[in-house]
Amino acid sequence: MSSTVRRALDCVQVLFVSLLLLIPATQLLFAQESTETTQETNAQIAKLAAEAPRRTGEIPVGPGDVLHVSVFQVPDLTQDVRVGQTGLISLPLIPDRIPVAGCTPYQLSKKLEKLLQVNGLVMHPQVSVTVTQQNSEPISVAGAVGHPVVLQQSGPTTLIEALAAAGGLSNQAGDNILIARQAPQRPVCGEPDPPGDPATDPEMLKIKVSQLLEKGDPAFNIPVYGGDVITVPKAGIIYVAGAVGQPGGYVLNDRESSLNMMEMIALAHGLTGTAKANSAVILRKDATTGQTKQIPVKIKKIEDRKSPDIRLYAGDILYVPGSTAKKVLGMAGGAAIGISTGLAIYRIP
């Protein structure tokens, strides 16, 4: 063989090896950009909440709130009062109960100054009102969050801030955030609190986690109000373990979603060099009996299009043994759960 031909073959061999090295690196980069752990998601929620501009604006007083009413240089009229369920309070020497629901603290201070003056109690009253306990504006956050919480709205609040107060998302959170919002029944300042209409169906809003966190559009970070109930429904997790590049649990968008096995392997950064591709197994719990059944899988035949791809569902565990691993076909029940223990949980955009 001539030296020219040998050099040409060497160049081809170098190019071939380079391509083999380049392709997995490209796939790895794509997979890293397409998944993030729940911890990373929650860190982003906390960061966005901390960076939110401080908004001003007083929340109107409502039933159950505790107010501190201070009258300058008149200590006998300075006291704490609780707003009744009908939106009224009582103050010494003022004959009638005072409707306060719907008033901001500033509006209420001016209203009380006028009442003190009209009733001849103080010639030039200076009244300040502060809310010491906010009980009338509960925002509930429940479902797949770090810790369900009921927070009182003491000022303008956004969805991101409410989620941050609940400790962010749990590992099982899906991609949907549901907000049930009752039609507001806020009274006009100084009028009795109108009764709510329990027959009115709440408005249902739906925001996707991917829209809220990844698209960067502030339109999705909607304001939330007292009376809102924010729910993050649980979604299923598919676990991929064994001889794959990134073992872990991959969160579906909702519990009814499913993914093809080859899609899951791609999300897990593909098979490692030691993977026994035709000895894989899917561990799936039977919904009727509760027993874990095992489905042998020949990944190589699926890659070669000699067998159809397989759908994976919430709760499935795909295990790909390596060349040094023991056979997995004898595993069931608690051992199947053990595979997924300690694996990182990744969110799929």
Secondary structure, 3 states (H helix, E strand, C coil): CCHHHHHHHHHHHHHHHHHHHHHHHHHHHHHHHHCEEHHHHHHHHHHHHHHCCCCCCCCCCCCCCEEEEEECCCHHHCEEEECCCCCEECCCCCCCCEECCCCCHHHHHHHHHHHHHHCCCCCCCCEEEEEEECCCCEEEEEECECCCEEEECCCCEEHHHHHHHCCCECCCECCEEEEEECCCCCCCCCCCCCCCCCCCCCEEEEEEHHHHHHCCCHHHCCEECCCCEEEECECCEEEEEECECCCEEEECCCCCCEEEHHHHHHHCCCECCCECHHHEEEEEECCCCCCEEEEEECHHHHHCCCCCCCEEECCCEEEECECCCCCCCCCCCHHHHHHHCCCCEEECC
